[in-house]
């Protein structure tokens, strides 16, 4: 590896955010991002939006973190943009400032999608507005039966077209269901979320984060280079025709076949043991 590449790669165990919590597992492979304003149900601010965006961008250079758990403190995921710290100031801004803000929030979703690590959202309680967007932008979502999810932009006089919702949400739950949620702003129950495919599974409140961590660890301990390729293809193929999709996947799989992990998996299978993946 060149000196430049070595400088680009960095460990994130000791990362110290200012606007949320960052907890890393003992083996350094799984990090938990915890929104941490429980007294207000974990709203987002201008600063936390920007810091989350920058972190997800920088994780492309992580030498240690292989999977992310995204959750909130105090029994709620997130109440979205803070009414007094974001919404009220926005009512006084001119168009250039407003566009800068909406582009910045959209950049957070872009960063989550481009982040190579799989993101597992652990959702309890309130998950609304921009909080629902963060769950939507995650790769996998676990929730409690008490989770209440709403894309409630229309309730404050805004379009449901926020941070990619009109493009991403229909791909998860279908056009008709997405249209209903985005037009009405109504709450999607946890049972609906699971039935519609928004939530991959429901777990009791005292178990959901542990289950999310378990899932994240299973991904981190698996062929995580191949997982990054799967995530890339899941996002990249939206705008492709069938010919381009198949060719892109042929190239992606050939790249994975050239890794040592592919050989390790074969040798482990032949020797009837569990493979140990190293991401190369």
N, C-alpha and C positions, 0 to 999 in steps of 0.2 A: 504494500500500500504506500502511495506517495506521501510525502510530508504534508502536502496540501490536504489530501483526503484524511489524514490522521487528525489534522487541525479541525476539519469539518465535523468529524465524529466526536461526540462528547457525551459524558454521563449525565443523567438527569436526577440521580438519587438525591442530590443536595440542592435541587432547584427550590427557590424560596419565593413564592408568589406573594403579592401584596393584597389581592382582593378575593382570594379563595384559598382553600386548604389543599395541600399536595402531600399525599401519603404513599410511600413506596413499600412494596412487599419485601420480606426479608431477603429473598433471592434477587431483588432488584428488577424483576421482569414485568411486574404489574404495578401501575400507578393509579391511585384514586384521586380524582378531582372532586372536591366537595364544596359546593356553593355554601357559604357560611354566614348568612344573615338570618338565622332562624326566627328572630323576633318579628321579621317582616316577610316570612315565608320565602326567603332567599331570592330577592329581586336582583336584577342586573342593573348596572350603572354604566355610564360612558366608559369608565376606567376598567370595569371587569370585562365588558365586551372586548375592549382593545387587548387586555392582557390574555384573555382566552384565545383570541385570534393569533397573537404572537406565539403563544405556547404551542398551539397545534401546528403552526408553520414550522417552528423550530424542532418539533419532534421528528421531523424527517431526518435529522442528523443525530438522533439518539443512538448511542452504542449499547444501551442497556434495556430500555423500556420496550416491551413487545406487545403490550395490550393495555387499554385504559378502561377504568370504570368511572362513569360520570354520575354523580348523585348529589343530593342536597342534605343539609343538616336539619335536625329537629322534626322529622316526620313529614316534610314536604320537599318536593323537587325544586320548583321555582315558580314564583308568581309573575315572572316576566319582567319587562322593563319597569323600573321604579317610577311610580306615578309622579312623585315630587322631584326626583333627581334626573329624570329623563323626559317624561311626557310633558310636564309643565314647561321646562325650558324649550322644548321643541315648538311649543305654540308661539314663541317669540322669535323664532329663527326665520331668516330669509331662505329662498330656494337653494342657493349654493351651499349653505350650511346644512340644510335638510338633506340634500343629495349626498353630501359628504358623510352624513350619519348613516343613511340607509345603505350606502355602499360599504361602509365599515362593518355594519351588522351582517350584510351579505358576505363580506370577506371572511367572517367567522365560520359560516357554513361551508364556504369553499375550502377553508383551511381544515375543517373537520373531515371533509370528503377526501382531500388530498393527503391528509395525515396517514402514513403507511400502517400505523397500528390499528387493529380493530377496536372500536369504541363500544362498550357495553353500558347502556343507560340503566340505572337502578332507580325506579320511579315509585315514590310513595306520595300520597296526599295530593296537594295542589301542583299541577303541571300545566300552566296556561301561558298564552301569549308567546313571548320569546322563549319561555321555558319549554313549551310544547315543541317549538322549533328545534331546540337543542336535543330533545328526545328524538324527534323526527330525523335529524341529521346524524344521529348515532347509527351504528351498523346493526346492533342488536338491542332489544329493549325488553327488560323484565320489569314487572310492576306488582303492586299489592292490589288486593280487591278494593282498597279504599282510594286508589288513584283516580283523580278527576282531571281529565285532559281536555283543554279547550283552546281553539285557535280564535280568540275572541276579539280580533282586530276590528271587526265590524261594529262592535259595541262601543268603540271610541271613535266612530266615524271614519275608519280607515278600511282599505281594501283587504281582502283575504290574501292578496298577492304580497307576501312579506317574506323576505329571506329565502325565497325559493319554494314556498309552500305550494303554490299553484302547479309547480312542476314535479316536486318530490312526493307530496302527500298522495296524489292520485296513483302513483306507481306503487305505493305501499298498500293502500286500502281500496283503490278503484276510483274512477272518475265521479260516479254518482255520490258515493259516500263522502268523498273529499269535498265535492261541491256543497253538500248539505252542511258540513261542519264549517266551511269557510264562509258561506253566505249567512248562516244563522249565528255562528259563534257559540252554539250550544255545547254543553259538556258531553264528551264521549265517556261513557262508563268504562270501568276496567274490563267488564265482561264483553262489552262491545269491542273494545280495543283488541282483546284476544281473539274474538270471533272474526274480526275483520283483518287480522294479521298485523296490526300495529304493534301489539305486544306479543312477543314470542312465548311467554309463559307468565302466569301469576303465582306469587308466593306470599306467604304470611309476612306481615310487616317486620317481625323479628328475624326473618330468614332471607328476605329478598336481597339484601346487600351481600350476604355470604354466598348466595346462589350466583349473583352477578360476578363476584370475585372468583368463584369456582369456575364459572364459564370462561372468564378472562384468563385464568391460569391454564385452563385446558388449551386455549388458543396459543398462549405464550409458550407452552411446553411442546406444542405441535410444530409442524413445518412452517414456521412463521414467515420465512421468505416467501413461500408459496401462498400463505395467507395474504401477504401484501399484494401479491399478483392478483388474487381473487378479488380483493377490494378494488384494485385499480380497474379490473375488467368490469365489475359490477357497475361502476360509475361511468366508465369510458364508453360502454357499448350502448348507452341510451340513444346516442345520436347516429348510430350506425345502421345500415341495412344488413340483411342476413349474410351477404357475401363478405362484407367487411368484418362482421362479428366473427364468423368462422375463421377467417384468415388471422385476425388479431388473436384469437384464442389458440390457434396453431402456433403462432410465434411465442405467445406467453408460456404455453406448456412446454415447448422446446427449450425455452430458457430455464424452466424449472427442472427439466430432465438433465440439464448440464450441471446442476448443482451436486455437491457432495451429499447433501441431505437425501437426494433421490437414491444414491448408491447406499447410503446408510440404512434407509428404509428397506431396501431389497435384502441387504445382508442380515438385518435383524429378522426379517421374515423367514429367510432361509435357515437361520439359527434358532428360530422359535423364541425370540425375545423381543422386548419392547424397544423400539428405536429411540435414540437420543438425538434430537435435532439441534444443529448448531447455527442454522441460518446462512449457510454458505454452500 
